[in-house]
Amino acid sequence: MKRSVSVTDVAERAGVSLGTVSNVLNHPDRVAVATRRRVQQAIKELGFVRNEAARQLRAGRSKSIGLIVLDVANPFFTDIAAGVEDAAADQGLSVLLCNSAEDADREKHYVSVLEEHRCYGILLTPVLTVTRQMETIRRRGTAVVLVDYGATPRQCSVSVDDIAGGRLAVKHLLEYGHERIAFVGGPVGIKQVSDRLEGARSAFRSAGKDPERIAVIETDAMNVAGGRTAGQHLTDISVRRRPTAVFCANDLLALGVLQEMTRQRIAVPDDMAIVGYDDIDFAGAAAVPLTSVRQPRTQLGRAATELLIDEVERASTHRHRQVVFEPELVVRASSDLLVGKRAKRAASPAGAA
């Protein structure tokens, strides 16, 4: 293999000291213009690429934030990552994206790898709960901020009030006269899922109804395939006993349920109303646009990154904060027949005139 061009090679070609090359790379304002141009020309001629990893190792911390999400295929987390990247770029930081795939062992592995690489800090959506491993690495000096997950006062977190979101979704369905409502989501051990289910039950209690009447269909994963399987379970129930509405713990599940209802020729929302959660872009673009509980996705990512930067850069004055955003219900045709009819009229030539 060809030997990499070193700083020494650049210094020899430019006829300057190693310190001068270092200043050109790190503090160019300290070097005379003519000397700086000579060093830059040597760098160009030799094809020198600085060893950023070695420099960061000497500094004791890299310039990369580790972001561990539950499902990188879910657009909700893609949007969070976009917010993280925007805030990180403002501070000259990069982002390393890791996918735990809702697997606790995989999450543990990525946390260890990021600590070993001396990452700037970690943004994490835990699979189940805050583990002892996370507490340990924080004590060793790696800042950890929880994303889309409420936490204890011992660390920073950014989340949405998922109990309130679940309450909004089911209150909406109850107001439309639905008595038999199903909840689709899982594993229920995921905090966001359990909080959204608790919000659904809270809406039942507020309406003077037994919260145990909500039919819970637990899924193995929060994806479209899981939604289709849940939809099959719903259609296996006799029409007389089948729920007339379903609240899904995220939009991917809701899209899967919608696909199965379409396949089984069950009209949405006439025979089955559907409400999702997250309000990803695909929700409004579905064949039957989905009613969904909106989360400020990019704001979650940006706010979490800002908290992490504050904790790292101002450790002596930093105070842990738990930032909680309020959810918003966006009503569309999957739960409101009138909304669907109005949208169709607006899209027709007559409606546009």
C-alpha positions as CSV (number, residue, x, y, z in Angstrom):
1,M,0.0,0.0,0.0
2,K,1.1,3.5,-0.7
3,R,2.2,5.4,2.4
4,S,-0.1,8.3,3.4
5,V,1.2,11.8,3.0
6,S,2.1,13.1,6.4
7,V,2.4,16.6,8.0
8,T,6.2,16.1,7.8
9,D,6.0,15.7,4.0
10,V,4.0,18.9,3.7
11,A,6.5,20.8,5.9
12,E,9.4,19.6,3.8
13,R,7.7,20.5,0.5
14,A,6.8,24.0,1.8
15,G,10.1,24.6,3.5
16,V,8.5,25.4,6.9
17,S,8.3,23.9,10.4
18,L,5.7,21.3,11.6
19,G,4.3,24.0,13.8
20,T,3.7,26.2,10.9
21,V,1.8,23.5,9.0
22,S,-0.2,22.8,12.2
23,N,-1.1,26.5,12.4
24,V,-2.2,26.6,8.8
25,L,-4.5,23.7,9.4
26,N,-5.9,24.8,12.8
27,H,-5.2,28.5,13.2
28,P,-4.6,30.0,9.7
29,D,-5.0,33.5,10.9
30,R,-1.7,33.2,12.8
31,V,0.3,32.5,9.7
32,A,1.5,35.2,7.2
33,V,-0.5,35.1,3.9
34,A,2.5,34.2,1.7
35,T,3.6,31.3,4.0
36,R,0.0,30.1,4.3
37,R,-0.3,30.0,0.5
38,R,2.9,28.1,0.2
39,V,1.7,25.4,2.7
40,Q,-1.7,25.2,1.0
41,Q,0.0,24.7,-2.3
42,A,2.1,21.9,-0.9
43,I,-1.0,20.2,0.6
44,K,-2.6,20.4,-2.8
45,E,0.4,19.0,-4.7
46,L,0.9,16.1,-2.3
47,G,-2.8,15.3,-1.9
48,F,-2.5,15.5,1.9
49,V,-5.6,14.6,4.0
50,R,-5.5,15.5,7.6
51,N,-6.0,12.7,10.2
52,E,-9.1,14.2,11.9
53,A,-9.5,11.0,14.0
54,A,-6.1,11.3,15.5
55,R,-6.6,15.0,16.3
56,Q,-9.9,14.3,18.0
57,L,-8.3,11.5,19.9
58,R,-5.7,13.8,21.3
59,A,-8.4,16.2,22.3
60,G,-10.2,13.4,24.2
61,R,-13.5,13.8,22.4
62,S,-14.7,13.6,18.8
63,K,-16.8,16.1,16.9
64,S,-19.5,13.6,16.2
65,I,-22.8,13.2,18.0
66,G,-24.2,9.6,18.2
67,L,-27.9,9.3,17.5
68,I,-29.6,6.0,18.3
69,V,-33.2,5.6,17.1
70,L,-35.7,2.8,17.4
71,D,-36.4,2.4,13.6
72,V,-34.4,4.2,11.0
73,A,-37.0,3.1,8.4
74,N,-39.7,5.1,10.2
75,P,-39.9,8.6,8.6
76,F,-40.6,10.0,12.1
77,F,-37.0,9.2,13.2
78,T,-35.7,10.5,9.8
79,D,-37.3,13.8,10.5
80,I,-35.8,13.8,14.1
81,A,-32.4,13.1,12.5
82,A,-32.8,16.1,10.2
83,G,-33.4,18.3,13.2
84,V,-30.4,16.9,15.0
85,E,-28.2,17.4,11.9
86,D,-29.3,21.0,11.5
87,A,-28.5,21.9,15.1
88,A,-25.3,20.0,15.0
89,A,-24.1,21.6,11.8
90,D,-24.6,25.0,13.4
91,Q,-21.8,24.0,15.9
92,G,-19.5,22.3,13.4
93,L,-20.6,18.8,14.6
94,S,-21.5,15.8,12.5
95,V,-24.0,13.0,13.3
96,L,-23.5,9.2,13.4
97,L,-26.9,7.5,13.0
98,C,-27.4,4.1,14.6
99,N,-30.5,1.9,14.3
100,S,-31.4,-0.2,17.4
101,A,-34.3,-1.8,15.5
102,E,-36.2,-2.0,18.8
103,D,-33.6,-4.5,20.0
104,A,-32.2,-3.8,23.5
105,D,-29.0,-5.8,22.9
106,R,-28.3,-3.9,19.7
107,E,-28.9,-0.6,21.6
108,K,-26.4,-1.7,24.3
109,H,-23.8,-2.5,21.6
110,Y,-24.2,0.9,19.9
111,V,-23.9,2.8,23.2
112,S,-20.7,1.0,23.9
113,V,-19.3,1.6,20.4
114,L,-20.1,5.3,20.6
115,E,-18.4,5.6,24.0
116,E,-15.3,3.7,22.7
117,H,-15.1,6.2,19.8
118,R,-15.2,9.1,22.3
119,C,-18.3,10.6,20.6
120,Y,-19.2,14.2,21.5
121,G,-22.4,12.9,23.2
122,I,-25.3,10.5,22.7
123,L,-28.9,11.2,21.7
124,L,-31.0,8.1,22.4
125,T,-34.5,6.8,22.1
126,P,-34.4,3.9,24.5
127,V,-35.9,0.6,23.5
128,L,-37.4,-0.1,26.9
129,T,-36.0,2.1,29.7
130,V,-33.0,4.0,30.9
131,T,-30.4,1.3,31.6
132,R,-27.6,1.1,34.1
133,Q,-25.2,1.2,31.2
134,M,-26.4,4.7,30.3
135,E,-26.0,5.9,33.8
136,T,-22.5,4.4,33.9
137,I,-21.3,6.2,30.7
138,R,-22.7,9.4,31.9
139,R,-20.6,9.1,35.1
140,R,-17.6,8.5,32.9
141,G,-18.1,11.7,31.1
142,T,-20.3,11.1,28.0
143,A,-23.4,13.2,28.0
144,V,-26.7,11.4,27.1
145,V,-29.9,13.1,26.2
146,L,-33.1,11.1,25.7
147,V,-35.2,11.8,22.6
148,D,-38.9,11.1,22.4
149,Y,-38.8,9.8,25.9
150,G,-39.7,11.4,29.2
151,A,-37.1,10.9,31.9
152,T,-36.0,11.5,35.5
153,P,-34.6,14.9,36.6
154,R,-31.2,13.3,36.6
155,Q,-30.8,13.9,32.9
156,C,-32.0,15.9,29.9
157,S,-34.9,14.7,27.8
158,V,-37.1,15.9,24.9
159,S,-40.5,14.4,24.4
160,V,-44.1,14.9,23.5
161,D,-46.9,14.4,26.0
162,D,-48.0,11.0,24.6
163,I,-50.7,10.5,27.3
164,A,-52.3,13.7,26.1
165,G,-51.8,12.6,22.5
166,G,-53.6,9.3,23.1
167,R,-56.3,11.1,24.9
168,L,-56.8,13.5,21.9
169,A,-57.1,10.6,19.4
170,V,-59.7,8.6,21.3
171,K,-61.7,11.6,22.5
172,H,-62.0,12.4,18.8
173,L,-63.3,8.9,18.0
174,L,-65.7,8.9,20.9
175,E,-67.1,12.3,19.8
176,Y,-67.8,10.7,16.4
177,G,-70.0,8.1,18.2
178,H,-67.6,5.1,18.2
179,E,-68.2,2.8,21.1
180,R,-66.0,-0.2,20.0
181,I,-62.5,1.1,19.7
182,A,-59.3,-0.9,19.3
183,F,-55.7,0.2,20.1
184,V,-52.9,-1.2,17.9
185,G,-49.3,-0.9,19.0
186,G,-46.4,-2.7,20.5
187,P,-44.5,-4.1,22.1
188,V,-46.4,-2.4,24.9
189,G,-43.2,-2.3,27.0
190,I,-42.0,0.6,24.8
191,K,-42.8,3.7,26.9
192,Q,-44.3,5.7,24.0
193,V,-46.7,2.9,23.3
194,S,-47.8,2.4,26.9
195,D,-48.3,6.2,27.3
196,R,-50.4,6.4,24.2
197,L,-52.5,3.5,25.4
198,E,-52.9,5.1,28.8
199,G,-54.1,8.3,27.1
200,A,-56.7,6.3,25.2
201,R,-57.9,4.7,28.4
202,S,-58.0,8.2,30.0
203,A,-60.3,9.4,27.3
204,F,-62.7,6.5,28.1
205,R,-62.6,7.3,31.8
206,S,-63.4,10.9,31.1
207,A,-66.4,9.9,29.0
208,G,-67.7,7.7,31.8
209,K,-66.8,4.5,30.1
210,D,-64.9,1.4,31.2
211,P,-61.3,1.8,29.8
212,E,-61.0,-2.0,29.7
213,R,-63.4,-2.0,26.8
214,I,-60.6,-0.8,24.5
215,A,-59.5,-3.9,22.6
216,V,-55.7,-4.0,22.7
217,I,-53.9,-5.6,19.7
218,E,-50.2,-5.8,20.5
219,T,-47.8,-5.9,17.6
220,D,-44.2,-7.3,17.5
221,A,-43.0,-4.1,15.7
222,M,-44.1,-0.6,14.9
223,N,-44.2,-1.0,11.1
224,V,-46.5,-1.4,8.2
225,A,-46.3,-5.2,8.3
226,G,-47.3,-5.1,11.9
227,G,-50.3,-2.9,11.0
228,R,-51.4,-5.3,8.2
229,T,-51.3,-8.2,10.7
230,A,-53.3,-6.2,13.2
231,G,-55.8,-5.4,10.4
232,Q,-56.2,-9.1,9.6
233,H,-56.9,-9.7,13.3
234,L,-59.6,-7.0,13.2
235,T,-61.2,-8.5,10.1
236,D,-61.4,-11.9,11.6
237,I,-63.8,-10.6,14.2
238,S,-67.5,-10.8,13.3
239,V,-69.0,-7.6,12.0
240,R,-71.4,-7.4,15.0
241,R,-68.5,-7.5,17.5
242,R,-65.8,-5.8,15.4
243,P,-64.4,-2.4,16.5
244,T,-65.7,0.4,14.4
245,A,-62.5,2.5,15.0
246,V,-58.9,1.9,15.6
247,F,-56.2,4.1,17.2
248,C,-52.7,3.1,16.1
249,A,-49.5,3.9,18.1
250,N,-47.9,5.3,15.0
251,D,-48.6,6.1,11.4
252,L,-46.8,3.1,9.9
253,L,-49.1,0.8,11.8
254,A,-52.1,2.9,10.7
255,L,-51.0,2.6,7.1
256,G,-50.8,-1.1,7.4
257,V,-54.3,-1.3,8.9
258,L,-55.6,0.9,6.1
259,Q,-54.0,-1.4,3.5
260,E,-55.7,-4.4,5.0
261,M,-59.0,-2.7,5.2
262,T,-58.7,-1.8,1.5
263,R,-57.7,-5.3,0.7
264,Q,-60.8,-6.7,2.5
265,R,-63.0,-4.0,1.0
266,I,-63.9,-2.5,4.3
267,A,-64.7,1.1,3.8
268,V,-62.7,3.7,5.7
269,P,-64.1,5.6,7.6
270,D,-67.6,4.4,7.0
271,D,-67.0,0.9,8.5
272,M,-63.7,1.5,10.2
273,A,-62.3,4.8,11.3
274,I,-58.5,5.0,11.7
275,V,-56.3,7.4,13.6
276,G,-52.5,7.3,13.5
277,Y,-49.7,9.0,15.5
278,D,-46.7,11.1,14.4
279,D,-48.2,12.8,11.3
280,I,-45.4,11.7,9.0
281,D,-45.6,13.1,5.4
282,F,-47.1,9.8,4.2
283,A,-50.1,10.2,6.5
284,G,-51.6,13.0,4.5
285,A,-50.6,11.4,1.2
286,A,-52.3,8.0,1.8
287,A,-55.1,6.8,-0.5
288,V,-57.4,7.7,2.4
289,P,-55.6,10.6,4.1
290,L,-54.9,9.6,7.7
291,T,-56.1,11.5,10.8
292,S,-53.0,11.6,13.0
293,V,-51.6,13.0,16.2
294,R,-48.9,15.4,15.1
295,Q,-45.5,15.6,16.8
296,P,-43.0,18.4,16.1
297,R,-40.5,16.0,14.7
298,T,-37.6,18.2,13.6
299,Q,-38.1,20.4,16.7
300,L,-37.6,17.4,18.9
301,G,-34.3,16.7,17.2
302,R,-33.1,20.3,17.3
303,A,-34.1,20.8,21.0
304,A,-32.4,17.6,22.0
305,T,-29.2,18.5,20.3
306,E,-29.2,22.0,21.8
307,L,-29.5,20.4,25.3
308,L,-26.7,18.0,24.6
309,I,-24.4,20.9,23.4
310,D,-25.2,22.9,26.5
311,E,-24.4,19.9,28.7
312,V,-21.0,19.3,27.0
313,E,-19.9,22.9,26.5
314,R,-21.2,24.4,29.8
315,A,-20.8,21.5,32.1
316,S,-20.2,23.7,35.2
317,T,-23.4,25.7,34.8
318,H,-25.6,23.2,33.0
319,R,-28.9,22.3,34.6
320,H,-30.8,19.2,33.3
321,R,-34.1,20.0,31.7
322,Q,-37.1,17.9,30.5
323,V,-38.6,19.6,27.5
324,V,-42.1,18.4,26.7
325,F,-44.0,19.5,23.5
326,E,-47.8,19.3,23.2
327,P,-49.3,17.1,20.5
328,E,-51.9,18.3,18.0
329,L,-54.7,16.3,16.3
330,V,-54.9,16.6,12.5
331,V,-58.3,15.4,11.3
332,R,-58.4,13.9,7.8
333,A,-60.6,11.6,5.8
334,S,-59.7,8.3,7.6
335,S,-61.9,9.3,10.6
336,D,-64.1,12.0,9.2
337,L,-66.3,11.3,6.2
338,L,-67.2,15.0,5.8
339,V,-63.5,16.0,5.6
340,G,-63.0,13.4,2.8
341,K,-66.0,14.7,0.9
342,R,-64.8,18.3,1.2
343,A,-61.3,17.3,0.0
344,K,-62.8,15.5,-3.0
345,R,-64.9,18.5,-3.9
346,A,-61.9,20.8,-3.6
347,A,-59.9,18.6,-5.9
348,S,-62.6,18.3,-8.6
349,P,-62.7,20.7,-11.5
350,A,-66.0,22.1,-10.2
351,G,-64.5,22.6,-6.7
352,A,-61.5,24.3,-8.1
353,A,-63.6,26.8,-10.2
